[in-house]
């Protein structure tokens, strides 16, 4: 089973002091939370960074080495 751990900081409402931290597992994923909790910001993050995730899926070793700080794409 592939598990991706992701931390998002310094993006929209997720600062260094309150980053978004979660795990992505195969299957159905839902995002639930109170109003103004960052649900839309998470969706926008995945939308804006989808080209990066596509490139990671196609050419993972090269991009992870080049990015250096990306982790959790095993």
Backbone torsions as a table, in degrees:
resi	resn	phi	psi	omega
1	UNK	NA	133.9	179.3
2	UNK	-92.5	129.4	177.1
3	UNK	-122.8	131.0	177.8
4	UNK	-115.1	121.3	175.1
5	UNK	-99.7	133.2	-174.4
6	UNK	-134.6	133.5	173.5
7	UNK	-122.3	126.4	179.6
8	UNK	-115.5	118.8	178.5
9	UNK	-133.4	155.5	-179.1
10	UNK	57.4	39.9	176.3
11	UNK	-136.7	117.3	-179.9
12	UNK	50.2	-118.3	-175.7
13	UNK	-83.8	-1.2	-177.6
14	UNK	-99.9	95.7	179.3
15	UNK	-88.1	-177.4	176.4
16	UNK	-62.1	-33.1	-177.2
17	UNK	-81.3	-20.1	178.6
18	UNK	-139.7	68.9	179.4
19	UNK	-75.4	160.3	172.5
20	UNK	-88.3	125.6	179.3
21	UNK	-128.4	126.3	179.2
22	UNK	-160.0	170.6	178.3
23	UNK	-115.6	139.2	174.3
24	UNK	-108.3	122.8	179.2
25	UNK	-119.9	158.3	176.4
26	UNK	-60.2	145.1	178.3
27	UNK	116.8	-162.5	-177.9
28	UNK	-81.1	134.6	178.9
29	UNK	-125.0	133.5	176.3
30	UNK	-123.4	149.0	176.4
31	UNK	-115.1	115.9	-176.5
32	UNK	-125.8	138.9	177.3
33	UNK	-179.0	171.3	179.6
34	UNK	-70.0	164.8	174.6
35	UNK	-58.0	141.6	177.7
36	UNK	64.3	29.1	179.5
37	UNK	-94.5	-12.9	178.2
38	UNK	112.1	10.8	-179.4
39	UNK	-60.6	-47.6	180.0
40	UNK	-66.8	-34.3	177.5
41	UNK	-64.4	-39.0	176.4
42	UNK	-63.0	-46.1	179.1
43	UNK	-61.8	-40.8	178.8
44	UNK	-65.4	-38.1	176.8
45	UNK	-57.6	-49.7	-179.6
46	UNK	-65.3	-35.3	177.8
47	UNK	-66.5	-47.7	-176.4
48	UNK	-70.1	-31.5	-177.1
49	UNK	-100.9	11.5	-179.5
50	UNK	-60.0	-34.4	176.5
51	UNK	-62.2	-37.6	178.4
52	UNK	-64.7	-45.4	179.4
53	UNK	-63.2	-36.9	176.4
54	UNK	-64.1	-41.8	178.6
55	UNK	-67.7	-37.5	176.8
56	UNK	-62.0	-39.5	179.7
57	UNK	-67.1	-35.4	-178.1
58	UNK	-81.6	-39.3	-171.8
59	UNK	-137.0	52.6	-171.9
60	UNK	-52.8	-52.2	-174.7
61	UNK	-59.9	-42.8	-177.8
62	UNK	-65.3	-46.4	-176.3
63	UNK	-71.1	-38.9	179.3
64	UNK	-65.1	-40.2	177.4
65	UNK	-64.5	-40.9	-178.9
66	UNK	-69.0	-38.2	-178.7
67	UNK	-74.0	-31.8	176.2
68	UNK	73.2	-54.9	-173.7
69	UNK	-94.1	-5.2	177.9
70	UNK	-72.1	133.0	179.4
71	UNK	-136.0	159.4	173.5
72	UNK	91.9	12.6	179.5
73	UNK	-103.1	53.2	178.6
74	UNK	-99.8	NA	NA
